[in-house]
Amino acid sequence: MIFSKTMLKVNGNIHFVDPLQILYIRAESSYTVVKLANNEEIKISKNLKYVYAQFLDQGFLFRSHKSFVVNLHFVVKLITTMENLSSSAMIQMSNGEQILLSNRNKASFLSAIRNQGELV
């Protein structure tokens, strides 16, 4: 078994993060928040693009929106709604939080979910 953790530097401290424990990554102005499965949040003074690049080799992380990256292992539901002849989508995570899914990423999201497990 390969054991790998990613190092995230915050205020001079280094957090060792198991990528499998990342629930999602969220952009917050010029910062990025890494939300872990245990509900811990790590706020980093780097933008989302930089932080996501640290995890690009992890096939289970998906850029769902310009402000979010989700861990496909923690996705429980795709919620779609129709308003004024346009549809929108949200991804429900295992902790109940809902994450934005851009319309342009919807097809690739479904494809990524299919690759993670069987879609019935």
HUQUIZI-V662970 format. One record per residue. N is the residue number from 1. RES is the residue in one small letter. D_CENTER is the distance of its C-alpha to the mean C-alpha in Angstrom with 1 decimal. Layout:
N;RES;D_CENTER  N;RES;D_CENTER
This chain:
1;m;23.9  2;i;22.0  3;f;20.6  4;s;18.4  5;k;16.7  6;t;15.3  7;m;17.3  8;l;16.0  9;k;19.1  10;v;19.5  11;n;23.0  12;g;24.8  13;n;23.1  14;i;20.9  15;h;18.1  16;f;17.7  17;v;14.2  18;d;13.8  19;p;10.6  20;l;11.1  21;q;10.9  22;i;7.5  23;l;6.2  24;y;3.3  25;i;4.7  26;r;7.2  27;a;10.4  28;e;13.5  29;s;16.6  30;s;17.2  31;y;15.1  32;t;11.5  33;v;10.4  34;v;8.6  35;k;8.6  36;l;10.1  37;a;11.4  38;n;14.7  39;n;13.7  40;e;14.4  41;e;13.0  42;i;13.7  43;k;14.5  44;i;15.1  45;s;17.6  46;k;15.9  47;n;14.1  48;l;10.5  49;k;12.2  50;y;13.9  51;v;11.2  52;y;9.0  53;a;12.5  54;q;13.0  55;f;10.5  56;l;11.7  57;d;13.8  58;q;11.2  59;g;11.4  60;f;8.9  61;l;5.8  62;f;5.8  63;r;6.4  64;s;7.1  65;h;9.1  66;k;10.9  67;s;9.3  68;f;5.5  69;v;2.8  70;v;1.7  71;n;4.7  72;l;7.5  73;h;9.9  74;f;9.1  75;v;9.4  76;v;13.0  77;k;14.0  78;l;13.9  79;i;16.1  80;t;18.2  81;t;20.9  82;m;23.9  83;e;25.2  84;n;28.1  85;l;27.9  86;s;24.2  87;s;21.3  88;s;17.9  89;a;14.9  90;m;12.4  91;i;10.0  92;q;11.2  93;m;9.5  94;s;12.1  95;n;12.9  96;g;13.9  97;e;11.6  98;q;11.1  99;i;8.4  100;l;10.1  101;l;10.5  102;s;13.0  103;n;16.1  104;r;16.3  105;n;13.0  106;k;14.1  107;a;16.3  108;s;14.1  109;f;11.4  110;l;14.4  111;s;15.7  112;a;12.6  113;i;12.9  114;r;16.6  115;n;16.3  116;q;14.5  117;g;17.2  118;e;20.0  119;l;19.6  120;v;22.8
